[in-house]
Amino acid sequence: MNRAGLEMIEAESLDQVQGKCVYPLVSEEYREAFKSLTNDVFKGKSGTLEFKMIGLKGRPLWLYTHAVPLRNEKGDIVLELATTIDITDRKLAEERLRESENFTKNILDTVDEGFTVINKDFRILTANKAYCSQTGLPCDKVIGNHCYEISHKANRPCYEEGEECAVRQAFASGEPHAVLHKHQGQNGHILYVETKAFPIKDTSGNVTSVIETINNITEKYLLEEERLKTQKLEAIGTLAGGIAHDFNNLLMGVFGYISMAKTKTNDPEETISMLEHAEKALKMSVNLTHQLLTFSKGGTPVKNIIALHSVINNSVKFALSGSRTKFKIDIDKGLLSVEADEGQISQVIQNIVLNADQAMPQGGVVMLRAKNIEMPGYSNMLPLARGRYVEVAIQDNGIGIPEELMPKIFDPYFTTKQKGSGLGLATSFSIVKNHGGMIHVKSEPGKGSTFYIYLPAIEAEQQEEVRPAVARILRKGKILLMDDEEIVRMVNTKMIKDLGHEVETAEHGEEAIEKYRKAQDSGEPFDIVILDLTVRGGMGGQDAIKELLRLDSGVKAVVSSGYSEDAVLSDSKSCGFKAYLTKPYDQNMLKDMIDALL
């Protein structure tokens, strides 16, 4: 044994070990393997062994030996030659690593949140008990498989199915990412899970794998859904109460003035005055329904390509007319156009400017800025798609909005003002949303608020709307009116006859089609057909026009509605209509339409 070997087993000298058997120093659990290796060597074989032994001074050792037979000149095996190295440090390091891994695994297995490590091929390298329990599979059936096969029960990655993938985002960006996913549980029920992905990087900064935590939030999610439903019901209750209050006030004016007009029949001038006041109350009712329709999905914008310069200028001047509040406008050169309903966007700007004015009762300055911006994509602060937008910022230095009220400012009929209707911001929010944009608010109590309006921009020249000249009545027309409300049929019949035209009515689309066919067959066809868009329990105008166009490709049809979730009113010509009437309309509006089509 050389000096290195003596030091390895803690021997002072060769005399201390020469001629003695090393076998008793070998740990008991390795003695059979050690003995077997020695026997193999004397049978002419070579071999290796990692084993544990105790040094002469009592220190535990881990050794690695490579043993070969040593032969004499006759070829007989006479000795065993062993080359041995001390691997104690390596084995202790491996032991500590194994203990650390077991410790970490035990910690992860005790938590109720799913945990996996995933490589670039989306294969699961390791997973804790909570994740395996969520999937209903033993861990050995989970590790090594694709995460989408286990979590989504799918044969391709979840992002190819249109879902956002936190792991993919972490690999791509090198930053943590979180998403909400729907997974199928072991009993077939849907689980809502929050997945968070954290990148693991090598020394060069490259992402080699991703830690993904999967937290089952199904109960929390369902409770939140119930809470939102409750909030919606409360909001609907507030909305219904507000509508009833406003309409009852307006109807009070209508009924009051009409009842007084009946008592003044001997005074024509006073009667007309009373009816004019009743008409004014009705027009206010119309404005209220327009706001409510815009707040709902019925206020579909009639879009044209517009430049915002004049819209901003005219809207702020109108909103602040008669106010002590001043305004400043700063519009970037080269401001892009937008495709929008000019009237609705004007309403948005007016509503927000009026709020700014009311937030500064002692007067102040409203600052309006408009500029082009480029949005990189969805974010928590501004959930807008990638693209170019026009940003209109409306800033005041008024009282500001308390933080606890910020989540409610766009709710219908929510207001902190004595004279406010509570519909201005709710309507504005819906208008901008229907245009593919959004409104964002920053406010600090005592310092003021800034409302940011984002509208998708387009690089196009503004198109001036061409209004056709109104033609005079050249002849008496024959008109077919379809509406499911009897009162609408009655009043329209009187107005049309009063204009000197012939009129027939139908209650639904099927009846209108049949009457139109008979009129054609008789040789006395209808000149104009007015179709109600929405008919309860029957065929409405959108379906009726298709059948009428089959009967007569030149049919002059007009669509009429007071409410619709479809975009038919805003794009009536592409549906086959020649014009549209928005309820309520008066005799003059009806006359202009008939004259133009005749």
BELKA-V366728 format. One record per residue. RES is the residue in one letter. PHI is phi in whole degrees, -180 to 180 (999 if undefined). PSI is psi in degrees with one decimal (NA if undefined). D_CENTER is the distance of its C-alpha to the mean C-alpha in Angstrom with 2 decimals. Layout:
res->{RES RES}
phi->{PHI PHI}
psi->{PSI PSI}
d_center->{D_CENTER D_CENTER}
This chain:
res->{M N R A G L E M I E A E S L D Q V Q G K C V Y P L V S E E Y R E A F K S L T N D V F K G K S G T L E F K M I G L K G R P L W L Y T H A V P L R N E K G D I V L E L A T T I D I T D R K L A E E R L R E S E N F T K N I L D T V D E G F T V I N K D F R I L T A N K A Y C S Q T G L P C D K V I G N H C Y E I S H K A N R P C Y E E G E E C A V R Q A F A S G E P H A V L H K H Q G Q N G H I L Y V E T K A F P I K D T S G N V T S V I E T I N N I T E K Y L L E E E R L K T Q K L E A I G T L A G G I A H D F N N L L M G V F G Y I S M A K T K T N D P E E T I S M L E H A E K A L K M S V N L T H Q L L T F S K G G T P V K N I I A L H S V I N N S V K F A L S G S R T K F K I D I D K G L L S V E A D E G Q I S Q V I Q N I V L N A D Q A M P Q G G V V M L R A K N I E M P G Y S N M L P L A R G R Y V E V A I Q D N G I G I P E E L M P K I F D P Y F T T K Q K G S G L G L A T S F S I V K N H G G M I H V K S E P G K G S T F Y I Y L P A I E A E Q Q E E V R P A V A R I L R K G K I L L M D D E E I V R M V N T K M I K D L G H E V E T A E H G E E A I E K Y R K A Q D S G E P F D I V I L D L T V R G G M G G Q D A I K E L L R L D S G V K A V V S S G Y S E D A V L S D S K S C G F K A Y L T K P Y D Q N M L K D M I D A L L}
phi->{999 -80 -61 -61 -68 -62 -64 -61 -99 66 -92 -78 -155 -66 -60 -69 -123 -62 81 -101 -83 -82 -54 -66 -76 -73 -58 -57 -71 -111 -65 -65 -66 -65 -64 -65 -64 -63 -62 -63 -64 -76 -96 100 -101 -112 -169 -130 -160 -100 -149 -111 -145 -112 -65 -63 -100 94 -82 -65 -128 -114 -124 -121 -123 -120 -110 -135 -75 -116 -107 -89 -68 -89 92 -83 -79 -119 -143 -109 -102 -121 -103 -127 -124 -84 -113 -59 -61 -64 -67 -66 -64 -63 -65 -64 -63 -65 -63 -66 -64 -65 -62 -63 -64 -64 -63 -64 -75 -88 -83 -95 -106 -63 -141 -140 -118 -125 -93 -67 -89 64 -96 -82 -85 -155 -154 -91 -64 -62 -65 -61 -65 -62 -83 77 -121 -68 -61 -70 -91 -95 -66 99 -92 -70 -62 -72 -69 -82 -77 -105 54 -121 -104 -149 -55 -64 -68 -74 -92 97 -88 -80 -112 -66 -64 -61 -64 -67 -65 -73 -98 75 -121 -61 -147 -134 -145 -104 -123 -108 -118 -94 -79 -66 -96 87 -76 -81 -107 -100 -126 -98 -108 -123 -116 -125 -72 -107 -115 -86 -64 -88 90 -83 -77 -98 -158 -134 -85 -121 -103 -124 -109 -73 -113 -56 -62 -63 -64 -66 -64 -67 -61 -64 -64 -66 -61 -62 -62 -64 -63 -64 -65 -64 -62 -63 -63 -62 -64 -65 -63 -59 -61 -66 -69 -63 -63 -69 -65 -59 -65 -63 -63 -63 -68 -65 -64 -70 -63 -65 -86 -112 -63 -84 -128 -54 -64 -69 -61 -62 -61 -63 -66 -65 -66 -64 -64 -62 -65 -66 -65 -65 -65 -62 -61 -66 -65 -63 -65 -66 -67 -67 -63 -83 -93 -85 -85 -62 -68 -95 -89 -139 -77 -131 -94 -84 -54 -70 -62 -66 -60 -66 -67 -69 -64 -66 -66 -103 -63 84 -98 -82 -76 -98 -145 -131 -123 -129 -116 -62 -68 76 -60 -71 -82 -132 -98 -154 -86 -59 -63 -69 -66 -60 -63 -61 -63 -62 -59 -72 -66 -62 -61 -63 -63 -71 -78 -125 -61 -92 93 170 -129 -97 -104 -116 -125 -134 -153 -86 -136 -112 -97 -74 145 -63 -145 -64 -79 -129 -77 -118 -67 -60 151 -97 -137 -101 -104 -112 -106 -118 -118 -128 -116 -91 -78 77 -119 -59 -58 -70 -95 -55 -67 -105 -66 -100 -75 -65 65 -93 -153 -110 -103 -65 -103 -79 -87 81 -109 -59 -74 -62 -66 -61 -60 -66 -60 -65 -63 -67 -95 81 -116 -159 -117 -123 -125 -125 -150 -136 -53 87 -120 122 -135 -131 -101 -107 -106 -116 -126 -59 -98 -134 -96 -152 -76 -64 -102 -78 -73 -98 -98 -67 -67 -78 -85 -82 -67 -99 -157 -76 -104 -113 -123 -109 -114 -116 -157 -84 -96 -61 -65 -69 -62 -66 -70 -68 -59 -65 -66 -68 -64 -63 -84 95 -112 -89 -142 -127 -123 -140 -90 -152 -61 -61 -67 -64 -64 -65 -67 -66 -65 -63 -64 -65 -64 -80 85 -125 -70 -78 -83 -141 -122 -106 -116 -72 -70 -115 -122 -68 73 -148 -77 -93 -65 -66 -80 -65 -64 -63 -70 -65 -67 -70 -74 -151 -65 -100 -60 -99 -108 -121 -94 -135 -164 -106 -161 -165 -85 -85 -96 -64 -65 -80 -138 -65 -67 -69 -89 105 -88 -89 -162 -139 -125 -96 -73 -81 -130 -103 -66 -64 -65 -64 -63 -61 -67 -63 -60 -66 -82 -81}
psi->{130.6 177.4 -40.2 -38.7 -39.8 -44.4 -35.4 -40.5 11.0 36.4 141.9 -35.2 169.2 -33.1 -27.2 -25.2 -15.8 131.4 -1.6 152.7 130.0 -12.1 -42.3 -20.7 -20.8 135.8 146.3 -38.4 -12.2 1.7 -39.9 -41.4 -39.0 -44.2 -39.9 -39.4 -42.5 -43.7 -42.0 -38.7 -42.4 -6.6 3.4 6.2 158.5 161.7 172.6 158.9 134.7 127.7 165.3 140.1 171.2 124.5 166.9 -22.6 10.0 4.6 129.0 135.4 146.3 123.6 150.2 122.6 142.8 112.3 136.7 153.0 145.6 122.3 154.8 -171.7 -16.7 -7.4 4.3 143.8 121.1 -23.7 162.2 122.7 119.9 129.4 120.7 137.9 150.0 116.6 22.4 -47.1 -42.7 -43.8 -37.8 -38.5 -42.4 -39.2 -43.5 -40.0 -42.7 -42.0 -39.3 -41.6 -42.1 -39.7 -47.2 -43.3 -39.8 -39.3 -49.2 -33.7 -16.5 -18.9 154.9 13.5 130.3 142.6 128.6 158.1 128.3 137.2 -175.8 -19.9 8.5 28.5 143.1 118.3 -35.5 158.7 146.8 174.8 -35.8 -42.6 -45.7 -36.8 -39.0 -37.4 -17.4 18.8 149.6 154.4 -33.1 -16.4 -10.5 -50.3 131.9 -17.1 163.8 141.1 -34.8 -26.5 -37.9 -49.7 -41.8 -3.3 39.9 161.5 10.8 159.8 148.3 -30.6 -23.9 -16.7 3.6 -0.1 152.2 132.8 115.8 -39.3 -45.7 -42.1 -38.6 -39.9 -41.0 -41.7 -21.4 11.7 154.2 151.4 147.0 140.7 164.9 127.8 156.1 123.2 155.4 123.1 177.8 -24.8 10.5 -8.6 153.6 130.9 137.1 119.6 143.1 118.0 133.1 132.6 132.0 120.5 142.1 125.3 150.8 -175.7 -20.6 -3.2 4.6 139.3 117.8 -31.8 173.5 131.7 127.7 126.7 137.9 110.5 118.6 108.0 26.6 -49.4 -45.4 -41.7 -46.2 -37.3 -38.7 -38.7 -42.6 -39.3 -41.1 -38.3 -42.4 -43.5 -40.5 -41.3 -39.9 -41.6 -39.7 -39.8 -43.5 -43.4 -47.3 -42.4 -41.2 -42.4 -47.2 -42.8 -50.2 -44.6 -37.2 -38.8 -45.3 -41.3 -30.7 -42.3 -43.4 -52.8 -39.9 -49.4 -38.4 -41.9 -37.4 -34.7 -34.0 -30.5 -5.5 28.6 -22.7 -2.6 84.8 -39.8 -42.3 -37.4 -46.2 -40.3 -43.8 -43.1 -35.1 -38.4 -39.3 -40.2 -38.7 -41.3 -37.0 -38.5 -35.5 -35.1 -39.0 -44.5 -38.4 -43.2 -35.5 -41.0 -42.1 -38.3 -38.7 -39.3 -38.0 -162.1 6.5 -19.0 57.9 126.4 141.3 99.1 141.4 160.8 119.4 150.3 138.6 -9.5 -57.3 -32.8 -44.7 -47.6 -50.7 -38.3 -45.4 -37.1 -41.8 -44.3 -32.6 9.7 127.7 1.6 155.6 -8.4 136.6 170.9 153.9 139.5 128.8 105.8 125.4 145.8 143.4 22.4 128.9 157.9 166.8 154.1 106.2 166.8 109.5 -40.8 -42.2 -41.8 -37.1 -40.6 -40.0 -50.9 -42.2 -44.4 -46.0 -38.2 -39.8 -41.2 -41.9 -41.1 -44.3 -21.7 -9.0 72.1 -25.1 7.0 166.3 -157.3 128.6 123.4 124.3 125.5 141.3 131.8 162.3 139.7 157.4 121.8 127.4 -19.6 -172.8 140.3 167.3 -34.7 -45.2 92.4 69.2 144.7 158.4 138.6 -174.0 139.9 157.1 126.4 122.9 115.3 128.2 112.8 137.5 165.5 44.2 -148.5 -15.4 176.6 124.4 145.0 -37.4 -16.4 -13.4 -42.2 -13.3 -7.3 -21.2 6.6 141.3 138.3 16.2 123.2 150.1 4.7 142.5 -33.8 2.5 148.3 -22.5 9.7 -14.6 -55.1 -34.6 -42.3 -43.9 -43.2 -45.4 -40.0 -50.9 -39.0 -41.0 -15.7 6.4 16.1 -159.7 164.0 132.0 141.5 136.5 133.6 147.6 117.2 131.7 -12.0 -20.0 -179.6 152.8 123.3 126.5 122.1 126.1 124.4 135.7 132.3 151.9 147.8 88.6 155.0 145.9 135.5 122.2 133.0 127.8 117.6 122.5 143.5 139.3 123.1 153.5 156.4 119.9 -20.7 168.1 132.3 158.8 119.1 136.8 124.2 123.5 121.8 140.9 -9.0 122.6 -40.0 -33.3 -42.8 -40.9 -48.4 -36.1 -38.0 -45.2 -43.2 -41.7 -43.1 -38.3 -25.5 -2.8 17.8 160.6 142.7 140.0 154.5 156.3 149.3 -24.5 174.7 -41.3 -42.2 -39.4 -41.8 -42.7 -42.3 -37.1 -40.5 -44.6 -39.8 -37.2 -45.9 -30.6 -9.8 6.6 70.8 164.0 142.4 -35.5 141.7 124.7 118.5 126.9 132.1 -41.9 119.8 120.6 121.7 12.4 -176.2 125.9 -175.1 -33.8 -37.6 -35.2 -37.6 -32.5 -42.7 -38.8 -37.4 -29.1 -36.0 -39.4 104.1 -17.2 15.7 136.2 93.2 142.8 129.9 139.8 135.1 153.5 -10.6 138.5 139.2 -10.3 166.5 22.5 -42.6 -36.4 -13.9 49.2 -34.5 -35.7 -18.1 -2.8 0.0 148.8 -24.1 174.1 152.7 124.8 120.9 146.2 149.0 155.1 -176.7 -35.7 -42.6 -39.7 -41.3 -45.0 -40.2 -46.5 -44.4 -41.3 -36.9 -26.8 NA}
d_center->{76.61 75.77 74.97 71.17 71.61 73.82 71.32 68.54 70.37 71.71 75.35 77.84 80.02 80.72 83.65 81.23 79.58 82.03 83.31 80.91 78.28 74.63 73.48 73.63 71.23 68.47 66.03 66.91 63.71 64.43 68.20 68.17 65.94 68.20 71.29 69.85 69.12 72.72 74.17 72.15 73.44 77.03 76.38 75.51 71.75 69.49 66.33 63.83 62.72 60.49 62.15 62.54 65.86 67.42 69.28 72.85 71.70 69.06 65.88 63.41 62.98 60.78 62.70 62.12 65.33 66.29 69.71 72.10 75.69 78.58 81.63 85.29 87.45 88.04 84.33 84.34 81.43 82.84 79.93 76.15 74.57 71.22 68.89 66.73 63.95 62.48 58.77 58.58 56.05 53.76 54.03 53.41 50.32 49.09 49.87 47.96 44.99 45.19 45.48 42.49 40.43 41.61 40.91 37.34 36.86 38.35 35.98 32.90 34.35 34.81 31.19 28.88 25.92 25.71 26.79 27.27 28.38 27.22 28.90 27.84 28.53 26.00 29.05 29.37 32.27 32.43 30.75 31.66 32.76 29.59 27.52 30.33 30.50 26.83 27.52 30.88 32.76 35.55 34.82 37.19 35.13 31.92 33.23 33.61 31.07 27.71 24.86 22.87 26.05 26.35 22.85 21.30 24.65 23.83 26.15 23.80 21.18 17.77 16.15 18.35 16.77 13.29 12.26 11.73 15.23 16.19 19.83 19.43 17.60 20.44 23.06 21.71 21.23 23.76 21.52 20.06 16.51 14.60 12.01 11.73 13.64 15.39 19.10 22.09 24.78 28.50 28.99 26.34 23.98 20.31 19.70 16.54 17.18 15.99 17.26 18.45 20.33 23.22 25.26 29.06 31.02 34.64 37.11 36.02 32.41 31.19 28.67 30.76 28.65 25.64 25.74 22.92 22.70 21.28 21.05 21.03 18.98 19.25 21.41 19.41 16.13 18.10 19.76 16.57 15.53 19.05 18.87 15.85 17.85 20.81 19.13 18.04 21.65 22.96 20.94 22.25 25.67 25.53 24.39 27.15 29.68 28.87 29.15 32.37 33.78 33.16 34.35 37.35 38.41 38.20 39.91 42.57 43.37 43.49 45.71 47.84 48.65 49.27 51.57 53.45 53.69 55.45 58.09 58.70 59.74 63.04 61.29 59.22 58.03 56.73 55.14 53.21 52.08 50.78 48.94 47.39 46.07 44.66 43.04 41.49 39.96 38.59 37.01 35.32 34.02 32.68 30.84 29.34 28.16 26.65 24.60 23.57 22.68 20.59 18.81 18.26 17.23 20.84 21.13 20.17 21.14 24.28 23.48 26.14 26.34 27.29 28.34 27.13 30.48 32.24 29.25 28.87 32.66 33.34 30.53 31.56 35.21 34.73 32.71 35.31 38.42 40.99 39.12 40.69 37.44 37.59 34.92 34.50 32.46 31.71 30.26 30.20 32.44 30.81 27.74 25.76 25.45 22.39 22.04 21.75 23.56 26.12 26.95 23.44 22.80 26.26 25.37 22.40 24.75 27.54 25.58 24.51 28.01 29.63 27.71 28.91 32.42 32.47 31.35 34.58 37.35 40.06 38.68 37.00 35.15 31.72 30.57 28.37 27.30 25.63 24.98 23.28 20.77 19.27 15.72 15.76 12.09 8.93 10.30 10.18 12.12 10.71 7.15 9.00 10.05 13.58 16.32 18.68 18.03 20.50 20.17 22.23 23.08 25.09 27.00 29.58 31.92 31.95 31.59 27.95 25.45 26.03 23.34 23.33 22.58 19.62 16.98 18.95 19.72 17.27 18.44 20.90 24.54 23.93 26.53 29.02 31.34 34.35 34.03 30.27 28.71 25.31 23.65 23.61 20.44 18.59 19.76 18.95 15.31 15.03 17.15 15.22 11.87 14.05 15.26 12.07 12.41 11.85 14.44 15.03 18.11 20.71 23.73 26.83 29.23 32.50 31.33 28.89 25.32 23.43 20.70 18.84 17.78 15.98 16.76 16.66 20.28 22.72 26.18 28.32 31.17 30.79 32.02 34.39 34.15 37.42 38.63 41.30 44.56 45.27 48.19 50.98 51.82 54.29 54.80 54.07 50.88 50.09 46.64 44.74 42.23 39.83 38.05 37.69 38.59 42.38 42.40 40.43 42.93 45.83 44.93 43.97 47.21 49.20 47.45 47.86 51.47 52.15 51.02 53.71 51.72 52.03 49.09 48.25 45.36 43.28 41.08 38.61 37.89 40.44 43.20 42.33 42.52 45.84 47.31 46.22 47.89 51.08 51.30 51.05 53.72 55.99 55.91 54.43 50.69 48.13 47.35 43.91 41.50 39.04 36.34 34.10 30.57 29.81 32.65 32.37 33.72 34.94 34.32 32.49 32.91 30.37 32.30 35.64 35.42 35.10 38.34 40.07 39.35 41.02 44.00 44.15 42.12 43.36 42.23 41.32 38.47 36.57 33.31 33.13 30.50 29.46 26.04 23.82 20.23 21.31 21.75 25.47 26.79 25.05 26.26 29.35 31.69 29.78 30.11 33.86 34.40 36.70 35.34 33.30 34.20 31.79 33.23 35.16 37.53 41.18 44.28 44.18 40.71 41.91 45.08 43.36 41.26 44.33 46.51 44.08 43.84 47.56}
